[in-house]
Amino acid sequence: MKKYILFGIAALALTSCNDFLDQEPQDFGSSDSYYRTEHDLMIAANAFYEYLPANGSGSANTGLYADDAASDNMCKPSADITLYFGNKRVPDINPTPGTFTNTNWDFANFRGINFFLQKVEENKDIITGSQSSIDHYIGEAYFFRAWEHFRLLCNFGDAPILTKYLSDDPAELAEASKRYPRNEVARFIIQDLDQAIELMSTTPLEKGRLTKAAAYALKSRVALYEATWEKYHANTCFVPGNSKWLGKETWPDFAWKAGSAEAEINYFLDQAIDASEKAVEGRDLNGDYLSLFNSVDVSNIPEVILARYYMAGISAHSCSYYLKGGGGLGLTHQAVATYLMANGLPIYASGSGYGGDDTSYAELKDRDPRIGGKRTDDGTYVRNYGNTFDADAYRGYGIVRAAGYVKSGTDTVFYYKPPINKTGQDKSVTGYELNKWVNPSPDQLLQNGVTTAVPIFRSAECMLNYIEAYYEKNHNLGGKCDEYWKAIRARAGVDTDYQKTISRTDMAQEAVNDFGAYSRGALVDATLYNIRRERRCELMAEGRRQDDLKRWRAFDTMKEWQPEGFKLWAGMNTMYDDEELSSGISSSSESDYLRPLQAYTTSMVYNGYSFPKPHYLEPIPVSEFLLTIDPSTGKSTLTQNPGWPTDNAGLCDPNYNCD
């Protein structure tokens, strides 16, 4: 189905074509002849699946696999504007009504979902077909309405709650744009997901469709997100119920639904624990970690709760095509350093067996197989400076393809030379190239021809959600924490004695490489940190990291931080000739490690990333404040997010006091 015209609240107010406003969404046909059969509902619900994350096709670094570049996990050739002050501005709306510029303040998707639910309610007595299937498709609409509200919650905190198909009445639109307290938005999301769980099928009606487990998985994610956001941002302008909260004028009588801020947090933690366990039920972890991300069909892998599928010639992406070389992407040295040794010890611990990072092979040898793979050192050292992508060399190894020995065939070991001197999509930005999403089959290495599935939810994430929520609530590892954590470690190929890891963890050393070691500017305890470490390693390059660092309030400590790559200037530079190292490469005088932000002295982030606190939330477009004026008061029904202007498309105030 064609994606219907973007049509948010602001667009409704801007357009002068009332005839269009009076029409039903064009994708859904006439209500006189449509929404009458089970098949009609299925076809209409199909359009909602476009809202799920995808791997991009048109250009490099677009898609779920690249989203971690907006965090401390990965880097792209260009700096991420969220991580520093100077280029992230309040967006506006293009002159063309309904065309939004660089903003998630977009309500087009709600229009189709709520229209669907409205028509189903109107026609409920005449829709023909299997009642269980009819119920399921209605449940899908509730799921996607929850999905879209969660998008608003993550980006804006307080957000509108949209439950009906809106007319073009300006007063109705202004009222609908009112932002509800974030905890109430999260509660509404859970309510919609409970409705979806009640209606949807336990097993997929067809490959790639939602199930009850997917709704439980989203509920698990939402509840943990809100609980930890409220905990770590408590008593700041980012959470309701205090004098710093900017929503107090709209909601002067605000009160926590659970009775107190602490009780509200515990409510969401309980929801996360329960939903996580239900999502995981009956779903063992898959033995082959990489096959979760480089397989065309994952429908027979129980761990994958929901995945997005592609078809050659109809829909395809370019993930493997770009990542087979430099990819214009790379993991950071800090991310690589966080992974344990396979024996469960941190790399700095006595007896860990860590070989240092003078070469990437030594750095990755005997590490957590998720990062290093099961590599073999046969004592042979053959320098092959070619950059040809050798499928056999990478099949079965970890998520990083880096400079170092890589097994090829039966007895050849070669030294891979990352193209750090290239540009754009061909560049290896850090020297640690992402292998996690690569399918090395020749037919999967074509631009716009890759059909590997994209997992959206899997049981490993839900296990991690459970462990974190349980520990945050109870301050111990009871319940199913031990079972789940050992299962994750066992599948990874890491010693399952996580208590050994905790006891040998030095938080001061972990803080050097992991912002997750902090919340509110203070180090967390070693147990909670190792829960966060496991999450970082298991979900690397799956687009969850920035949200995690935001909900933990971990970005507070990002001050002049330099993302680093491999240790170039300690011997690995001999792989390259002088011309290759003459431009686009950071100087050895700055660091032995490759530093992407210092590749050019003219860069405005040459001194590193410093995260401005207003960037914890996105700004609302300027024009929205003019479009939502209440005629009775002369004031907008909207409030801007902390530190952002309402009267111009400007920068935030980096010194805004959120505390």
N, C-alpha and C positions, 0 to 999 in steps of 0.2 A: 504494500500500500504506500502511496506517495505521502510523504510527510506534509501535513497540512500547514497553512500559512501561519508563521509566528504571529501570535495575537495575544499579547500580555495586557494587563490592566491599563498601563499607560497608553498602549496602542489603541485600546478601545476609546480612550478619552481624546486622543489626538485626531483620529480619523474623522473625515466629514462624510463618509459614505455610510449612511444609516441603513441603506438597502442590504449591504453586506452583513451588517450586524444582526439583521433580522433573519438571516439564513442560518441553517444548521451547518455544522462542520462538513465541508465538502467531501471528506473521505468516507462519511458514514451513510450517505444516501438519504432518502426521504423517510421520515418517520411513518409515512402512510404505507410504505412497502418494506421497511427495514426494521431491524430489532424485533423480528417476529419469530425467528427460529434459532435453534441452538447454533446452526452454522453461521447465521448473521452475527451472533455474539462472538464467536470464535474469530471471524474475520476482523471485526472491529477491535477486539482485544489484541490482535496481532500487532497493530500499530504501536501499542504501548511498549513493546519489546525494544523499540529503537531508543528508549531512554536509558537502557543499560550501558555500562562502559564497554568500550570496544578498543581494538588495536587499529590504528589508523592506516590509511592506504596512500593518501596523496603525497605526503612528505614525511621525512624522517622525524623521529621524536614525537609523534602524535599517537596517543593511545595509552592504555593502562600500563604497558611495560615501561613507559618513560615518565610516568607521573612522579616517581620518587626523586626526580631531578629537582623538585621544589622542596628539597629537604637536605639533610646531611648524608643521605645514602648515595646519591648519584649526582653527576654534573652533565650539563650540556655545554656546547661551545659558548653560548651566551649566558649571562648572569640571569638568575631568576628574580623578577622584580618584587616578589613578595618578601624576599629575605634581606632587603636593604631599602633605605630611604632615598628617594630621588626620581623614580620613574613610575611608581604605582599611583594612579590618580583616580579621583572620583569620576566615574564614567558618565556619559550622557547618552541620549538616544539620537540615532541618525534622523535626518529630515524625513526619511521614508517611514511612515507609521508602522509600528510593529517590528522594526529592524533594530535590534539592540546591539550595542557596541561593548564588548568586553565586560559583560556583567552576567551574574546569575540571578539578578532581580528580573526574572522572566517567568511568566505564568501561562505561557502558551499550552504547555502540556496538561495543565489542570483543566483547560477548556474541554479537551477531548474526553478526559476521564470523567469529569462531572456530567458532561452531556450523555455519555454512555450510561452512567448510573441513573440519571434522570429518565431516560427513555426506557430503561429496563423496569423502573418502578411504574412508569405509566402503562407499560405493556405486560406487566407481570402475569396477568390472567389469560393472555392469549399467546404467549411464547410457547412454541411447540418443540419437542425433542426430549432427550433424556434429562430428567430433573437434576441428576448429579452433575452432568456436564454443564447445564445452564448455571447451576450454583457455582461451579468451578470458575467459569469465565467471569462471573460477577465478583468472585473472590480475587481474581487477577486484577480487576480494576481497583479494588481496595488496596491491594499490595502496591500497585504503582502510584496510587495517591499518597500512600505512606512514603514510598521511595522519593517522590518529588518534594514532599514536606521535609524529609530528612536532608535533601539537597539544600533547601532554604535554611534549615537549622544550622548545618555545618558552616555555611557561608555568612549568615547574618545574625545568628542567635535568635533573638526575638523575631517573629515572622508572622505573616498573615496565616490564618487557617481558612482554607477555601473548601467549602463543602457543596457548592451548587454552581450550576452554569449561570454566569452573570449576563445581565442585559447591558445595554449601552447607557443606562441612566447614570449620570455623573455622581449623584449622591450615593447610589448603591456602590459604585466603584470605589469612591473615596472611603466609604465605610469598610468595604471588603479589604482595603489595603492596610487597615489598622494592624499593627504588630502586636501579637500576643506574647506574654512572658514565655521565655524559651522552655521552661519546664512544662508549661501547659501545651506547647507545641509538641514536645516529646511525648507527653501523655496522650495527645490526640493520635500521634503516629502509632503508638502501641495499641490504642483502641482500634484503629483501622486494621492493623496487622492481626489482632485477635479476631476481627470479623473475617479477614481473609483465611485465617487458620480454620475457622469454623466451616467455611464454604468450600475450600479447595480440596482437591484430591490428594491422597497420600502418595500415590504413584503418578508420574507424569502421563498426561493423556497422549503426548507425543514427545519425541526427543526435543529437548531444549525448553520445554514448558515448565512453568512454576509448579511447586508442590507445597504441601504444608511445611515441609522441612525448610524450604527457602524462606517462608514467612517467619519461621522461628529463627533462622539465621540472621535475617535483617533485624528482627526484634532484639536479638542478642547484641548485635552491633550498635543499634540505636541506644539501648538502655545503658550499656557500658560507657558509650560516648558521653551521654548526658550526665551520668553519675560522676564520672571523673572530672568532667568540665566543671560541674558545680562544686566539687570538692576543692580542686586546685585553683579555681578562680574565685573562690568564696570571698565575700566582702569587697569585691571590686566592681567596677562599672560594667563588667561583663556578665554579671549574675543578678537576678532580681532580689528584691527584699532588703535593700540598703540604700542609704542616702546618695550614693554615687551612681546608682542605676538610672540611666536616662529615661527609662520607661515609666518612672514613678508619676509623671504628670498625666500620662494616659491611663494608668492603673493606680490611682491613689489609695485604693483599698486592697491592694495586693496582699494575699496571704498564701503561704505554702499549703498546697493541697494535703500534704501529709502531716501538717501541724507545725513543722519546723524545718529549717534548712537541712539539718542532719537527718531527720526522718525522711525527707524528700530524696536525699542521696541514697539512703538505705532502700527506699522503695525501688529505685531504678536498679540498684545492685541486685536485689532479689529477683527482679524481672530478668536481668541479664543471666543470672545463675540458672534460673528455671528454663529460659528459652534456649540457652546454650546446650543444656543437657538434652532437651527434647530434640534439638536439631541434630545432635551427634548420634542419637539412639540408632543402633543397628548399622552404623557406618564406620567400618574399620579404615585405618589409613592405608593408602596405596603403597606398596613396597618400593616402587620406583618413583622418586621425587620428581625428576625432570620430565617424566612422561605426562605429568599433570599439565604441563605447559607447552609441550611440543607435539601433541597428538591431535590428529584430525577429529577423532571421535573419542570422547571421554564418557559417553553415556553408560558404559559398563563398568565404570570406576565408581564404587559406592562413595568414596570420599568427596567426589564432586557433587555438590548439592544442586548447583545451577551453573550452566555454562552458556556462552553465546557461540553459536555455530555459523559457519560460512560455507558457501557453495561456489565452486569454480565457475567463472563465467557469469555469475549472478551477483554474488557478494564475496569479496575477498579483501585481505589486508596485505601489508608489506613488511610485517615484523621481521621475519627471518631474512628477507631480502636486505634490509638495512643493517641488521645486526650481524650478518655474515662477515662483515669487515669491521671498520671502526665504529660505524653506526652513529657517529656524532653524539656519543653517549659514553659513560663509564662510571663504574662504582668508585667511591672514594676510598682512599687508604684507611680513613677512620672507620668506614663500614667494614672493610675487610679485617681490620684489627680487632673488631668486636667478636668475631667468631672464635669459638673455643678450639682447642686441640681435640682430636677424636677421643682422647682419653678423658675428656671432660674438664681439663684444666685450662684456665686462662693462659694466654701466651706468655705472660710475665712470671707465672708461678714456677717455683723451683720444681724441677723434674718434669716439666711439661713436654720437653723435647722440641721446643720451637727452634727452627733453624735460622731465624733472623729474616730480614727482608732485603738483603743485598741483591738477591735475584727473586723473581716472583715464584719460581719453582720451589726454592727453599722456603719461602713464605707460606706457600699453600700446602706443602708436604705434611702429611699426617694431621691435617686440620679437619674440622667438621666437614664431612663429605659434601654437604650442601654447597660449600664454597670451593673446596679443593678437589672434590672428586676422589676416586680411588686410583691415584696415579702410581706408576711403577718406576723405580729408579734402578736401571740395570747397569749403571756405571758407565754407560756410553755417553759421550758428550759430542754431539755433532752440530755445529753451527750452520743452520740453514736460514739465510736471511730473507727467504721468499715470503710473500704475503698471500700465497694461494690458499683459499679456503679448502681444507682437507676434511671432508665429512667424517672419515673414520677416526681422525685425530681427536675429534671433539665428542663423538658419540659416547655417552656413558660417564662423562666427567662432570665437574661441578658447574656452578652458575657463573663462574668467572673464567674467561679465556684471556690469559695474561702472558707476558714475556716469561719464558721459562721452558723447561722440558715438558714435552707432551708426547705420550706414546702414540706411535703410528705404525700400524701393521704388527709384525711380530718382534722386530728387534731394532727398529730405528727410533731414535729420540732426536727431536729437533728443537731449536730455540726459536720461538715465535717472536716476530718483530712487530709490535703494535704500531700502526701508522699515526703516531702522535704529531707528525709534521704536516698532515693533510688538513683539508678544510671541510666544513659542512658535514654532510652525512658520511663522508669517508674518514673523518677524523676519529682517532681513538683519544678521547678527551683526557682520560686519566691513566691509560695503559692497562686498566682492568676492564676488559670488554665483557659485556653481558652475554652470557650463553644460555640463560634460563629459558628464554622464549624461542630458541632457535631449533627448528627442525632441519637437519642437514640433508634431507632428501632433495635431489635436484629439482623436482617439481614443486618444492616448497621454498625455493630460493628466488622466485620470480617477483618482480614488482607488480603489485595489485593481483597477485596470483596465489597468495598464501591462504590456506584454509584451515589452519590449526585452530582449535577451539580455545576460547578465552574463559577460564573459570571465573565466575563471579562470587560464588560462595563455596567454601569447602569445609569439611568437618574439622580440619586442623585449626582454622581460625576460630571456630566456635569453642574448641577445647581451650585455646589460649584465652578467649574471652571469659570462659568459666573460671580458669585458674586466677586470672587477674581480678575478676569481680569477687570471687570467694575470698581471696586474700585481703582485698580492700575492705570487705565487709567484716570478716572474722579475725583477721590478723594471724591466721594460721593456714596450713595447707591440708585441711581436712576434706571431707566430702570425696569427690572424685578427682581432686587435684593430683594426687600421686599417680593414679591410673592414667590420667590424660598426659601428664608431663612425661612419664616414662614411655608412653606410646609414641609421643613426638620425637623423643630422643632416640628411641630404638629404630624408628623408620629413618631418621637422619643418619644413623651410624655413629652416634656419639654415646659414650658411657652414660648409662641411665641413672647413675648416682648423682642427681642434681644437688643433693646436700653437700657432696664433696666440692662441687663447683662453688656453692654459696660460701662454704667455709674458707675457701682459698681466694675469694674475691677481695681485691683491694679497691675500694671505691675511689680513692684519689687517682689511681691509675686508670680506672674505667672512665672517669670524668674527662680525661684527655681526648677520648675518641667518641664519646657517646653523650649527646645532650639528654638522652633518656635517663641518665644518671641523676638528673635534677628535676625537681618540681618547685616552683616558686623561689628559684634561686638557691635552694638548699639540696644537698645530697640526700637521696632516699636510702632506705636500708638495703642491705645486700640481697635479701630475698626478693623484695619487690623489683630491684634492679634486674635480677636474673630472669624474672618473669618477663620484664620488658626486653631484655636481651634476646630471650628465646623468640619473642614475637618479632623483633627486628630481623633476626636471621631466617626464620621460617617464612615471613611475608615479604622478604626483600624483593623490590621491583614489582610489587603488586598494587601500588598506589595508595597504601594505607599510612605511610610514614608521616606525612605532614599533618594529617588529622590527629595522629597519635601525639606528636610533639605539641600541638596546639591544646589538646584536651588535658595533657599533663602539665601545661604551662611550663614547658621545657625551653621554649625559645627565649625566655628572659636572659639566659646566660650566653646567647649568641652575640658576642661583641668582637668585632674585627677578626672574625673567624675565617681561616683559610681552608677550604676544601682541598685536599691533596690527592695526588695520584701515586703511582709507584715510585720507587726510589731510583730515579733516573741517574742522578749525578754521583753515583757511588760504584760505577762499573757498567751498568746497563747502557750508559751513553755510548759505549764502544760499539754497540750494534749499529749506530747511525754515523753517517759521515758528517763533516762540518756543515755542509750546505743544508742538510736535513735539520740540523739543530740551530740554524741561523735566524729563524723567525717563527713566531707563533708558539714559542716554548719559553717557559719561565727560566730565569737565570739561576745558575748554581750558587750565585752570591745570596740569593733569597732563601734557598732551601735545597737539600739533597733531593727532596721529593718534588715531583711535578706539581706545579700550582696553576690550575687553569685560570684563576682570576688575575694572575700576574703574568699572563702571556704577553700583555701589552701594557706599557707604562702609562698610556693615556686612559686606561679603563677607570671609570668612576668607582669601581669596587676593587681597585688595586690593593687597598689596605684591608680587604676582607668584608665579609657580611656582618652587618649589625642589624638585628631585627627590631623594628619599631613596634611598640606594644599595640598601637591602633591596628596593625596588620593582623592581629588575631582574628578580626572580623573584616568582612568586605564592606566597602561603602555603597550606599544606595545612590543611584543616579540623581543628578541635580534636578532634572526636569520633573522627577516624581513629586517633589515638594510643591511645585506649582499646580500639578495635576490633581492633587488630593486635598485641596483647600476646602475646609468645611465652611459653607456660606454663613452659618450661624455665628461662627467665631472669627472667621477670617484667617484661621490658622490651618496649617496642614495637619492631617490626621497621622502623619508619619513623624518619626524621630530618626535622626541620623545616627550612625554608629559612632562610638567614642573616638574623638580626635580627628574626625573627617568634616570638611566644610559642607554646608548645605546650599551655598550661593554661588559656587564656581566649581569647575572641574579641576580642582587643585589637589595638592599633596596633603597628606595627613600632618598633624602636629606631632613630630617625633618625641617631643618632651611632654606630651599629654599625660597627666597624672591619673592613671586608671585605678590606683590604689587608694 
